[in-house]
Amino acid sequence: MQVKDVMTQELITVSTQDTAAAAARLLSRYNIGAVPVCNQDGKLKGMLTDRDIVLRCIAADRDPNTTTVDKIMTEQVVSVSPEDQAATAADQMARARVRRLPVTEHGRVVGMVSLGDLAVRPDYSTEASACLSEICSNILRR
């Protein structure tokens, strides 16, 4: 099965110049934990997670109403192609210790694939379980 068969295509994204507060409201409104950060033509620039907002903005005593996403986002992002195998996505998540990956074509974000997307597929529940186990064991080793 390919990533395009399990990915979410309805994208919520933010730009580098959006504020942390605006991004947090999007995360809350759509009940999601991460959003791709894109430039105006849809090219991936980074990822922003709820954890980025808390640790790099709030805990760092920055004002979320004036701090822009480019100051707190994660710039080094692992992504997959829609044509990659779903097992490859699970492997990438485990290695990068993340639960979500942007799906890109020619640098543009076309979807997101999450550990949850894999876990609900009976044919990939084993890979999802192994991925979560690897993520958790890596966190415990820190």
CORQUI-V434507 format. One record per run of one state. SS is the DSSP state (H for helix, E for strand, - for the rest). FROM is the first residue (numbers start at 1). TO is the last residue. If there is no record, write none. Layout:
BEGIN
SS,FROM,TO  SS,FROM,TO
END
This chain:
BEGIN
-,1,1  E,2,2  H,3,5  -,6,7  E,8,8  -,9,12  E,13,14  -,15,18  E,19,19  H,20,30  -,31,33  E,34,38  -,39,42  E,43,49  H,50,58  -,59,67  E,68,68  H,69,71  -,72,73  E,74,74  -,75,78  E,79,80  -,81,84  E,85,85  H,86,96  -,97,99  E,100,105  -,106,107  E,108,114  H,115,119  -,120,121  H,122,141  -,142,142
END
